[in-house]
Amino acid sequence: MGLSLEQDITTDLRVLESHLDGMLNRVQHNSLTLKRLQSFEMRLLGLSSLAEMIEFILGEAKALFDLDVISLCLIDAKNEIASYLEVDNYNYQDREGLFLASSEWQLRHSFGLSDQPFLGSYQTTACEKFFSESNQQKPASVVIAPLIRRDKYLGSLNLGSYHNERFMQGMATDFVEHIASVISICLENNLNVETMRRTSLVDPLTGVNNRRFLEQRIEEELDRSQRNREPLSCLFLDIDYFKRINDGFGHQAGDHVLAVVAGVIKKVLRNNDVLARYGGEEFVALLSQSDASTASEIAERIRLSIAKLQVEYADQVIPVTISIGVATYQASRSQKKPVTEIALQLIQTADAALYEAKRKGRNRVENGGLVLVSESV
Ligand SMILES: Nc1nc2c(ncn2[C@@H]2O[C@H](COP(=O)(O)OP(=O)(O)OP(=O)(O)O)[C@@H](O)[C@H]2O)c(=O)[nH]1
């Protein structure tokens, strides 16, 4: 009797011990998960661009949370996200796991998604939209968590596992809801920052960049041109007799001409060239990897395209011409100077060439040549 009681107690103790071990393991596991989550959040909050944020979520979260598949769907009704990413040279169209949806309803309708995360088995018709990578194995169970901020639906975070039991209906969703809410805050913040960054550097009338942007970019372009020993050309463009257009057709017609002319110049330039409205009816373009003769050819193409324009406004046709001054910085043939000094020289030389073009009768291109040419070369 005494022995059997002792045996019972020993067995109970062993069971208790193993329960305790199990609990300790779970506590350790949870504390590790919590630490990982905190570090994920801290790093996420420190990111300052949309592209960085997308890369971080798609790249790091998969390993961090031991997922087989992850994707991010962002609502981009006004095509803003696409244009921000494009400007940053982020190849969003080929980024595996990133989807831009044109409307909130596209998601809500296709999935019947409420404000709560969906957890459960992968269902082809419903889930395909969120996990539609070409040759990738489809997940067996998924979580689709809406990203919502101030009642606005921003997209969804989609997690998948090849194991059927990883995400099952009825499981607690606090963890994923928490991550989704932190991502939503970061997404909203980054979108606001990107919008502010662009609007403060864009001229609202013409949609091209403003002088502030040019002043930032010209130094970066010169740095690059020095590093790669490549030429950089600058065009100074000014609409001819613009005052007459304003006086003859009205200020609004003048505004319309400015926007049309900016559009034509932009069309002739390459995507990576810089175009900025410098002042009233003046524009400056920076052409990377373009020597003096290439720059003159491009300027001539712009001049011709504008001379051929038929700008229509309020049933009237407004004739427009433009004069262009060209200047080129050739790293291999120039004196070593700080980029701020080169920038100033480049713009001043192009401006002086423009003045020549005006003096010689307008609707023409004048080339001011190379800046800061070194005597020793
Ligand atoms: N409509 C409109 N006019 C502007 C804007 N900014 C500047 N202007 C006008 O642009 C005109 C520039 O005139 P001028 O500097 O005399 O030069 P111009 O008439 O183009 O003559 P040239 O440059 O010598 O061929 C001025 O009448 C300005 O009021 C703008 O945003 N919209």
The ligand as a Tripos MOL2 file, in Angstrom:
@<TRIPOS>MOLECULE
LIG
   32    34     1     0     0
SMALL
NO_CHARGES

@<TRIPOS>ATOM
      1 N1          0.7960   82.6050  -67.9790 N.pl3     1 LIG1
      2 C1          1.9030   82.6600  -67.2530 C.ar      1 LIG1
      3 N2          2.8240   83.6070  -67.4900 N.ar      1 LIG1
      4 C2          3.9480   83.6500  -66.7620 C.ar      1 LIG1
      5 C3          4.1870   82.7170  -65.7350 C.ar      1 LIG1
      6 N3          5.3890   82.9900  -65.2030 N.ar      1 LIG1
      7 C4          5.8950   84.0560  -65.8550 C.ar      1 LIG1
      8 N4          5.0330   84.4690  -66.8130 N.ar      1 LIG1
      9 C5          5.1540   85.5740  -67.7450 C.3       1 LIG1
     10 O1          6.1650   85.2720  -68.6940 O.3       1 LIG1
     11 C6          6.5410   86.5040  -69.3060 C.3       1 LIG1
     12 C7          8.0220   86.4840  -69.5920 C.3       1 LIG1
     13 O2          8.3060   87.5960  -70.3710 O.3       1 LIG1
     14 P1          9.7460   88.1090  -70.7230 P.3       1 LIG1
     15 O3         10.7060   87.6950  -69.6450 O.co2     1 LIG1
     16 O4          9.6340   89.5430  -71.0680 O.co2     1 LIG1
     17 O5         10.1870   87.2860  -71.9490 O.3       1 LIG1
     18 P2          9.4620   86.9410  -73.3200 P.3       1 LIG1
     19 O6          8.2510   87.7470  -73.5580 O.co2     1 LIG1
     20 O7          9.2590   85.4590  -73.3370 O.co2     1 LIG1
     21 O8         10.5640   87.3300  -74.3590 O.3       1 LIG1
     22 P3         11.8830   86.5720  -74.7380 P.3       1 LIG1
     23 O9         12.1860   85.6020  -73.6470 O.co2     1 LIG1
     24 O10        12.9270   87.6250  -74.8530 O.co2     1 LIG1
     25 O11        11.6200   85.8860  -76.0300 O.co2     1 LIG1
     26 C8          6.1400   87.6140  -68.3610 C.3       1 LIG1
     27 O12         5.1010   88.3540  -68.9560 O.3       1 LIG1
     28 C9          5.6050   86.8650  -67.1310 C.3       1 LIG1
     29 O13         4.4980   87.5120  -66.5370 O.3       1 LIG1
     30 C10         3.1810   81.7210  -65.4880 C.ar      1 LIG1
     31 O14         3.2820   80.8670  -64.6220 O.2       1 LIG1
     32 N5          2.0570   81.7340  -66.2690 N.ar      1 LIG1
@<TRIPOS>BOND
     1     1     2 1
     2     2     3 ar
     3     2    32 ar
     4     3     4 ar
     5     4     5 ar
     6     4     8 ar
     7     5     6 ar
     8     5    30 ar
     9     6     7 ar
    10     7     8 ar
    11     8     9 1
    12     9    10 1
    13     9    28 1
    14    10    11 1
    15    11    12 1
    16    11    26 1
    17    12    13 1
    18    13    14 1
    19    14    15 2
    20    14    16 1
    21    14    17 1
    22    17    18 1
    23    18    19 2
    24    18    20 1
    25    18    21 1
    26    21    22 1
    27    22    23 2
    28    22    24 1
    29    22    25 1
    30    26    27 1
    31    26    28 1
    32    28    29 1
    33    30    31 2
    34    30    32 ar
@<TRIPOS>SUBSTRUCTURE
     1 LIG1         1 GROUP 0 **** ****
